Amino acid sequence: MPWFKVDDTLAFHSKTLAAGNTAMGMWVRAGAWSMQTLSDGFIPNDIIKQLGGRALARKLVDADLWIEKDGGYAFHEWSERQPSRAKVKADREANAERIRKWRAKKDGETDA
């Protein structure tokens, strides 16, 4: 399970202060949703409505935390701060292979 990473300086960062607490609550929830769905930081408009609406999204854009895109919004610098969909999937596959090998070894099987 991937985690949405939040820098420990977020609480009093100038962008956070500019966006305000309510918009930042939306930002955190949107980040968690994005990691859950592996959307690579893109939040579609239908999810924006459920998280608080366009007015809060506009505050995040104005604070340079989000970028408005066709059909939704994207986190600023997502790829520099969060693992990509491809990396998460590759890590999952590698972990599944490690588990498969461990189980095979535990059961006395050998790799062919």
ABEGO torsion letter per residue (X at the ends): XBBBBBBAAAAABAAAAAAEAAAAAAAAAAAAAAAAAGAGGBBBAAAAAAAGEAAAAAAAAAAGABBBBBGEBBBBGAAAABBBAAAAAAAAAAAAAAAAAAAAAAAGBBBX
